[in-house]
Amino acid sequence: MNRLLKRLGLNAQGMQDTHGINRRHVAKFERGEWASASREELQILFTLSEPEFRFLSLEVDEIWRTFGEAVGSAYLSQRRNHTTRPEDLDALKLLLQAGLRLEYHPVGEIASHLETQNCVVIGSPKNNPACETAFAAIAEKAGGCPLYLRWDDWNSAVRTSRFCGQSSAKGQISIEVEAEEPAPLRDGRSVGINLLRDRRPKSRLKKVDLKTTRPGSSSYGWDFGFLLVWRKPLATSEDVTTIVFGGLTGFSTKEIATDLNRGILFIDTDEIRDNVPVWRILCCPWRRRGQKLIPHSGGRRWINPRDWKELQEAADASKKKPPKSGLGSEED
């Protein structure tokens, strides 16, 4: 980027004024940092860059490398009436739009497919037995599963799970993450990231949502989801990958698929190794527009559950309303 700016005779502000590229994005590119640029901004940069000055290149993300032209297997969640959540279907559509070739399979087939096919599992263990099977395989073969999810309506569920359970407070749902504190405080304790249901928030955690004048509703709130990338699961010799993602609600599930579609994951290539599960948690705040929830950019981020500091920050943030939006968000 520095060489491109020098050739054009512009600085970051000049790039914004002349070509419409956000000056903060330009400044981050100058420092060699990642910036969440728009498709239009990237197209402009490709146009401005000559081959010898090109600092951007298009490459297949490592998490999708094994998919290629092969047809993978998709496993979606199922409700008690054997229907699938609309958000999960929307998530699948986003992956298909990104170029993945996926065929729907009954959830019971995943056990035989993990070692032979690329698999995509959409939905948490609460509604997707295929996710339960994947988590159980990790717990048995790969050193344990770090996540436990709680819902306040779990007692109404029609199935059991090793990785989900009843919340201790009405109106509260959460992801609990097993992590180790850095020395000398290491004791393997659990960190809970809480989400309060927007219709029935507990008074003692009232600060999570910013109230509107309409009783029983909230204009801002938090949701959380998880992503698992598992290359060559169960030590298979086949070059295949299992991708599992889901959320505390359908909103966060769809938001993960949106980032998968855009390629926003923040997983380094060298983190993806054979038979090593890679986990991420998406903190995705929302805001209300009429009766619809839409993404709110303030506080949105991917965190590594192995990072104790990030977990603590996310847990603390979940008890407060999301921060103001960042520059360039649709709320601005």
C-alpha positions in Angstrom: 0.0 0.0 0.0 2.8 2.4 0.8 4.2 2.0 -2.7 0.8 2.4 -4.3 0.2 5.7 -2.4 3.7 6.9 -3.4 3.0 6.2 -7.1 -0.4 7.9 -6.9 0.9 10.9 -4.9 -1.8 10.5 -2.3 -2.2 10.0 1.4 -5.0 8.2 3.2 -7.2 11.3 3.2 -6.5 11.7 -0.5 -7.5 8.2 -1.3 -10.8 8.8 0.5 -11.4 12.2 -1.3 -10.3 11.0 -4.7 -11.3 7.3 -4.9 -13.9 6.9 -2.1 -11.8 4.4 0.0 -12.2 4.9 3.7 -9.1 6.6 5.0 -9.0 4.5 8.1 -8.9 1.4 6.0 -6.1 2.8 4.0 -4.2 3.7 7.1 -4.6 0.1 8.4 -3.3 -1.3 5.1 -0.3 1.0 5.3 0.5 -0.5 8.7 0.1 -4.0 7.4 -3.1 -4.6 9.5 -6.3 -6.2 8.4 -9.2 -3.9 7.5 -12.8 -5.0 6.8 -12.9 -3.2 3.4 -16.0 -3.3 1.2 -16.2 -5.2 -2.1 -16.2 -1.8 -3.9 -13.1 -0.6 -2.1 -11.2 -3.8 -3.0 -12.3 -3.5 -6.6 -11.0 0.0 -6.8 -7.7 -1.0 -5.2 -7.3 -3.8 -7.7 -7.9 -1.4 -10.5 -5.4 1.1 -9.2 -2.7 -1.4 -8.6 -0.3 -2.4 -11.3 1.2 -5.9 -11.2 4.5 -4.8 -9.7 2.6 -2.8 -7.0 -0.1 -5.3 -6.3 -0.4 -5.9 -2.6 -3.7 -7.8 -2.7 -4.2 -11.3 -4.1 -7.2 -13.7 -4.2 -6.5 -17.0 -2.6 -8.7 -19.9 -1.3 -9.0 -19.7 2.4 -7.2 -22.6 4.1 -10.4 -23.7 5.9 -12.1 -24.3 2.5 -9.0 -25.7 0.6 -10.2 -29.4 0.8 -13.6 -28.5 -0.5 -12.6 -27.4 -4.0 -14.9 -28.9 -6.6 -15.8 -31.9 -4.4 -19.4 -32.2 -3.2 -19.6 -32.0 0.6 -22.3 -33.1 3.1 -24.5 -30.6 4.9 -26.4 -31.4 8.1 -29.0 -28.9 9.4 -30.7 -28.6 12.7 -34.2 -30.1 13.3 -37.0 -28.9 15.5 -39.4 -31.1 17.3 -41.8 -30.9 14.4 -39.0 -32.0 12.1 -38.7 -28.6 10.5 -35.5 -26.5 10.0 -35.1 -23.0 11.3 -35.3 -20.4 8.5 -32.0 -18.9 9.8 -30.3 -22.2 9.3 -31.6 -22.5 5.7 -30.4 -18.9 5.1 -27.0 -19.9 6.5 -26.8 -22.8 4.0 -27.8 -20.5 1.2 -24.9 -18.1 2.1 -22.4 -21.0 1.9 -23.8 -22.1 -1.5 -23.5 -18.5 -2.7 -19.8 -18.5 -1.7 -19.3 -21.4 -4.1 -19.4 -24.5 -1.9 -21.0 -27.6 -3.3 -23.1 -29.2 -0.6 -25.7 -31.9 -0.5 -28.2 -32.3 2.3 -27.9 -35.5 4.3 -29.8 -37.0 7.3 -28.1 -36.2 10.5 -27.5 -39.9 11.3 -25.1 -40.3 8.4 -22.4 -37.9 9.8 -20.7 -40.6 11.9 -19.8 -42.5 8.7 -18.9 -39.3 6.7 -16.5 -37.5 9.1 -13.5 -39.5 7.9 -14.4 -39.6 4.2 -16.1 -36.4 3.2 -16.1 -32.7 3.7 -18.9 -31.9 6.2 -20.7 -28.8 7.2 -22.9 -28.9 10.3 -25.2 -26.0 10.9 -26.9 -25.6 14.4 -26.0 -26.2 18.0 -26.3 -29.6 19.8 -29.7 -28.4 21.1 -31.3 -28.8 17.7 -28.8 -30.7 15.6 -27.8 -34.3 16.6 -25.0 -34.1 14.0 -23.4 -31.3 16.1 -23.7 -33.5 19.1 -22.0 -36.3 17.2 -19.1 -34.0 16.2 -18.7 -32.6 19.7 -18.7 -36.1 21.2 -16.0 -37.2 18.7 -13.8 -34.3 19.7 -14.4 -35.0 23.4 -13.3 -38.6 23.0 -10.5 -38.3 20.4 -9.1 -34.8 20.5 -8.7 -33.9 24.2 -12.1 -32.7 25.1 -14.8 -30.2 24.0 -14.3 -26.7 25.5 -17.9 -25.4 25.1 -21.1 -25.9 27.1 -24.3 -24.1 26.1 -27.3 -23.3 28.4 -30.8 -22.3 27.6 -33.6 -21.3 30.0 -36.0 -23.5 28.1 -33.8 -26.6 27.9 -36.1 -28.7 30.1 -38.6 -28.5 27.3 -36.2 -30.2 24.9 -37.0 -33.7 23.7 -33.5 -34.9 23.6 -30.5 -35.1 26.0 -27.0 -33.7 25.3 -23.6 -33.9 26.9 -22.9 -30.3 25.8 -26.1 -28.4 26.6 -28.2 -27.9 29.7 -30.6 -25.8 31.7 -29.7 -22.2 32.6 -29.7 -21.3 36.2 -31.7 -18.1 35.6 -35.0 -17.5 33.7 -34.4 -15.5 30.6 -30.6 -16.2 30.5 -28.9 -18.3 27.9 -25.1 -18.6 27.6 -22.0 -20.2 26.2 -19.6 -21.4 28.9 -16.0 -21.9 27.8 -13.5 -24.0 29.6 -10.2 -22.2 29.7 -7.0 -21.8 31.7 -6.0 -18.6 33.4 -2.5 -17.5 32.7 0.0 -18.4 35.5 0.1 -17.9 38.4 -3.7 -17.9 38.6 -4.2 -21.1 36.5 -7.0 -23.3 37.8 -8.9 -24.3 34.8 -12.1 -22.4 35.7 -15.0 -21.8 33.3 -15.9 -18.4 31.8 -19.5 -17.8 31.0 -20.6 -15.5 28.1 -24.2 -14.6 28.8 -27.0 -13.5 26.5 -30.3 -12.3 28.0 -33.4 -13.0 26.1 -34.6 -9.6 24.9 -38.2 -10.2 26.0 -37.6 -11.2 29.6 -34.3 -9.7 30.9 -33.4 -10.4 34.5 -33.4 -7.3 36.6 -30.0 -8.0 38.1 -28.4 -8.0 34.6 -30.6 -5.2 33.3 -27.6 -3.3 31.8 -27.3 -5.8 29.0 -30.1 -4.2 27.0 -30.9 -0.6 26.2 -34.6 -0.3 26.8 -37.1 1.3 24.4 -40.4 2.9 25.4 -42.2 -0.2 24.4 -42.6 -2.5 27.5 -40.9 -5.8 27.4 -38.7 -5.0 24.4 -35.1 -4.0 23.8 -33.4 -2.0 21.1 -29.9 -3.4 21.5 -28.5 -6.8 22.7 -25.9 -9.5 22.4 -25.8 -12.9 20.7 -23.0 -15.4 20.5 -22.1 -18.3 18.3 -19.3 -20.8 17.8 -17.3 -22.0 14.9 -15.2 -25.3 14.7 -12.8 -26.1 11.9 -11.5 -29.7 12.1 -9.0 -30.7 9.4 -8.6 -34.5 8.9 -10.9 -35.3 11.8 -10.3 -38.6 13.8 -6.8 -38.8 12.2 -8.3 -39.8 8.9 -5.9 -40.1 6.0 -8.4 -38.5 3.7 -7.8 -34.8 3.0 -11.2 -33.6 4.3 -12.5 -30.9 6.7 -15.4 -30.7 9.0 -16.9 -27.3 9.7 -19.4 -26.9 12.5 -21.1 -23.7 13.5 -24.2 -22.6 15.5 -25.4 -20.0 17.8 -27.4 -19.4 21.0 -30.1 -18.2 18.6 -30.7 -18.4 14.9 -29.5 -14.8 14.5 -25.9 -15.6 15.5 -26.0 -18.8 13.4 -26.8 -16.7 10.3 -24.2 -14.1 11.2 -21.5 -16.7 11.3 -22.5 -17.9 7.8 -22.4 -14.3 6.7 -18.8 -13.9 7.8 -18.0 -17.3 6.3 -19.4 -16.0 3.0 -17.3 -12.8 3.3 -14.2 -14.6 4.4 -14.0 -12.8 7.7 -12.7 -15.4 10.2 -9.3 -14.3 11.6 -7.9 -17.9 11.7 -4.3 -18.0 10.7 -3.4 -20.6 8.0 -0.8 -22.3 10.3 -3.5 -22.9 13.0 -5.2 -25.4 10.8 -3.4 -28.7 11.3 -4.4 -32.3 10.9 -6.8 -33.6 13.6 -6.5 -30.4 15.6 -9.9 -28.7 16.3 -9.8 -24.9 15.9 -12.4 -23.0 17.8 -13.7 -19.4 17.5 -16.5 -17.6 19.1 -18.4 -14.7 17.4 -19.7 -11.9 19.5 -22.4 -10.4 17.4 -24.4 -7.6 18.9 -27.8 -6.7 17.3 -30.2 -3.8 17.2 -33.9 -3.7 16.5 -35.4 -2.2 13.4 -39.2 -2.6 13.8 -39.8 -6.2 14.6 -36.6 -7.3 13.0 -33.1 -7.8 14.5 -30.2 -6.6 12.3 -26.5 -6.6 13.0 -25.0 -3.8 15.1 -21.3 -3.3 14.5 -20.3 -2.0 17.9 -18.4 -4.7 19.7 -18.7 -7.3 17.0 -15.6 -9.5 16.9 -14.2 -13.1 16.6 -12.4 -14.3 19.7 -10.1 -17.3 20.3 -11.5 -19.2 23.3 -8.0 -20.2 24.3 -7.2 -16.5 24.9 -8.1 -15.9 28.6 -7.9 -12.1 28.2 -10.3 -12.1 25.3 -12.7 -14.4 27.1 -12.7 -12.1 30.1 -13.3 -9.0 28.0 -16.2 -10.7 26.1 -17.7 -12.0 29.4 -17.6 -8.5 30.9 -19.0 -6.9 27.7 -21.9 -9.3 27.6 -23.3 -7.8 30.8 -23.5 -4.3 29.3 -25.2 -2.8 26.3 -23.1 -3.1 23.0 -20.9 -0.1 22.4 -21.5 2.5 19.7 -21.0 1.5 16.1 -17.7 1.7 14.3 -17.1 4.0 11.4 -18.7 2.8 8.2 -21.4 0.7 9.8 -24.9 0.7 8.5 -26.0 2.4 11.7 -23.9 5.5 11.1 
